Amino acid sequence: MNKTSTEYTKVINDCKDIFVKKTKDYGTAWRILRPSSLTDQIFIKAQRIRTIQVTGENKVGESVEGEFIAIVNYCVMALIQLLEPELTEMELDEHVALDLFEKYTNQAHELMKKKNHDYGEAWRDMRVSSLTDLILMKLLRIKQIENNAGATLISEGIDANYFDMLNYSVFALIHIENE
């Protein structure tokens, strides 16, 4: 479990590095996006990963690893948009954006530790392609919940699905790094 936590932290730090650099380049322009638009951005990334996995061709040239990093970062952005309604300013101070990134990745890490305990690190025996499919399934669930105005009868909400996709992406990145 300590190995997983160490690997997880390394991946999150890699994602954070990209998040910080993009924030310096673009500011927090993503704040204009509604959670549903971020869901669609994540869908685009996950669908591209699946297409590359199925066809074995990568015509754009951007790495699958980069797409999983993007999914992690888009999930954080979506969680901020969804769970921080009191933040009304479009442009966040770089330090505020980073603090929120750390807040939600820390929550995701804690969730991962709990689930990883209960599931006995089953993700280690999964294929990256299965993690991609799980992300796509979670996206379809989120879209259905969004179409239902956020209401569920028995299921977890949108935020839980974002946290799961973030963690599945981290697991995929750990697998890729260990290959």
Buried (B, 14 or more C-beta within 10 A) or exposed (E): EEEBEEBBEBBBEBBBEBBBEBBEEEBBEBBEBEBBBBBBBBBBBBBBBBBBBEEEEBEEEEEBBEBBBBBBBBBBBBBBBBBBEEBEEEEBEEEBBBEBBBBBBEBBBEBBBEBBEEEEEEBEEBEBEBBBBBBBBBBEBBBEBBEEEEEEEEEEEBBBBBBBBBBBBBBBBBBBEEE
